[in-house]
Amino acid sequence: MRRWASGWPEALKARAARYALERSLGPFLEERLRLEQLSLDLRGGTGTLRHLRLRAAAVDEVLAAAGAPLELREGCLDAVTVTVPWAALGSQACGLH
């Protein structure tokens, strides 16, 4: 964990994480992320998003660009866990489960 975030209150960390996630995932979600959908362990480098409704048209654009023979008509994810390798950020990939 970076030193600048170690003294932040948990609520502020959650809001900062939600902001960052919305910037990258927002176009693919039907609704704005709510704090209760997000559970974080920033020191451990993990976060879980729950009960996400997907914007099918946005996901379809990505699938089409990748040449995937799939079409999404509607979608919902119960849980997605992201792992961030803080010690090797930039040299190791983030994990998505």
Buried (B, 14 or more C-beta within 10 A) or exposed (E): EEEEEEEBEEEEBBBBBBEEBEEEBBEBBEEEBEEEBBBBEBEEBBBBBBEBEBBBEBBBEEBEEEEEEEEBEEBEEEEEEBBBEEEEEEEEEEEEE
